[in-house]
Structure formats: C-alpha cells, structure tokens
Amino acid sequence: MRNLQEATERICELKGSLVALDAWLPAVVDALPAAAVPRLSASFEAHAEAARTVLLHADLSDVVLAGFEHEVARLRAAVARRAAAAAPAPPVAGGLDELLLATTQVATCLADQVLTRATGFFFRRGGQLFLVSNRHVFSDAASEHFPDRVEIGVHTDARDLTQHAVMGLPLYRGGLSQWREAADTGGLVDVAALEVPAERLPPGALVHAFDATHLHAQGEAVALGDALTVVGFPLGFHDTVHHLAVARSAAMASAYGVRFQQQGCFLTDARTHRGSSGSPVVRRRSANAGAPAALASWQLLGVHSTRMDMRTRDRAEDESLGLNAAWYADVLAALTDERPPPA
C-alpha cells in the first residue's frame, strides 16, 4: 500500500508541475520579441521531431504517443498565435482611422438562415484574438434567439478596402457553447467574447484589435458629459462598397465608474438603433488627438447593449429618452484571461 501511495503522490506532483509549466510557457512565448518568434518556432519543430524519433523507437503505448502529438499541436498553435499577434498590420489606405477596421458587422445564423445583424469588434489578449459583442447576440432565451454560428466580415487588402471576405465562426462545438460570458453581483453581464482562431482568418486578413492598453485611462479622467463615439451598423446601415461601419456621437450620461442601478453598466446619450448591439463605446484620448489614424488614440470604455426608456412614457406626448446602456469594457480583462485546456 505504501508503494501505491507513493506512486499516487508522485503522479499528483507531476500533474502540479505540468500545470505550472502550462502557465509559464505561454507567458514566456508572449514576452518574446517579435523577431524571436520565427526562431522559436523552428527550434521547437526541430526538438519535437527529435523527441518523436525517440518515442517511436521506445517501448511505449499508443496513448503516450497520442498525448505527445496532442501537446505538440497545442504548443504549435500557441506559437502560431503569437506570430500572428506580432505581425505588424499594414498601413491603411488614405490614413483611414483604424477604429473602423477594429469593428465588424455580425450576422447570426441558424443553418442557412440569417436571423439578425448586430455589431462586434476585435480584442486581442496575448496571442489570442477575440470577437466581442453582446451576450444576447449569441444567445437570448427571452426572445428565443438561438443561432448556431455567426458570420463576420474582414478586410483583406490595406490598399483596396473593397476587398472583403466573410468568415463563419461556430457558436457550439460538441454541444457546448464556445463564447465566454461573465456574471457579477448584479447578474449576467451582457458582454461575450468568442475566440477567432488564427487559422480561420482569410489570407491577407487586415485585423486591427483593441487590447488591454485601451482599457486604461492613462491619467485622463472620464467625466459626466464627455464626448464619446459609438461605432457600429445601425439597422445594418454602413458603407457597402468599402464595408465600413459608421460612427454616432454620444455623451457620458451617468457617473462613470458608478454601476448604474447596481448593474455593471453606464449610460450614454446617443441616437442608436437595432444593429448597434455590441458596438464599441470609445473616447478619444486628448493626449493623442494629433494621431487620427492610430487605434492607440482611443480609450475603450464600454460595449453598447440596449436603449433605455420609461414604460410610463406617454408615447404621444413624450419623446424617447435617447439614453442607452453600455457595459463597462473592463469585463474583457476577465473574459479573455488565459484558460486552461479542457481535461
């Protein structure tokens, strides 16, 4: 019994070591300078091939060999994601603001039918790229909205914005939802993130993405009445030739940093419509006002969700409030955190 106990303890120690390595290796890969990524990839492939040769000539079960190949494939994908993240985006034609290329139209689909159209935007965390939109875009029991995939548009030529490809992303795999969602003390947060695998992007994909740096105020306070911008596809309206979203002016309509009605959102004053769900709510940084074509000049404050109104409003006498709920964008730090691989 003692030998069995010692073996069990040793297995547990090895598992703990592997989990620690699983956390450490992606951190090392993400910290590498861009120039070192190709060398890492080549070195990894050479060492993996040497290890494969040793394993094939050893008296080992097929389970061990299958486990080895699975881990090699997973690590190869991690390096590929880092390489994709390190690749500099080409300059955009005509000094176009990259904010428009970080935003995409989202079509929700069930089988061959398009159900709804909304807005999403790209967010990058480490080597992973995510499509961010409202949770109710991906699934909404209240309206019996249950698509099985989404389709998004991606530009494929920095000099010719008419070049555009549509790619599909499954919402379920093996019966399990693939998007990430979150809840807080106020309940379910209406923001969701769906990973966009690098290998699914069309050739020449021109993807600009927010990242964690865009969540920081960088010393600039956000005040009541501040000018904001909501970029999206209201009622599906957009530049259909160049496949670009449109921007609506907005203002901060509630105390920023205070959870409105104890929900993880704030209010904006803007004209919005169906199709704007999932739009990024941004504020131009005054310190970078001289850089009109730089995504770095924008602070990502929130994700537009829905219009607000009063049920008691007299529709004949009173105009709509013109207020909207936007969920705080800092939820993306939790939604896009590194997840352990499935057991």
WORAVEN-V774271 format. One record per helix or strand. SS is the DSSP state (h for helix, s for strand). FROM is the first residue (numbers start at 0). LEN is the number of residues. Records with the same first field share a line. If there is no record, write none. Layout:
BEGIN
SS->FROM-LEN ; FROM-LEN
END
This chain:
BEGIN
h->1-30 ; 33-23 ; 61-25 ; 92-3 ; 97-4 ; 134-4 ; 197-3 ; 211-4 ; 233-3 ; 259-3 ; 285-3 ; 294-3 ; 330-5
s->102-8 ; 112-13 ; 127-6 ; 139-1 ; 144-1 ; 148-7 ; 163-7 ; 171-2 ; 175-2 ; 179-5 ; 186-9 ; 205-1 ; 209-1 ; 226-6 ; 238-1 ; 243-1 ; 245-7 ; 264-5 ; 279-5 ; 297-11 ; 322-6
END
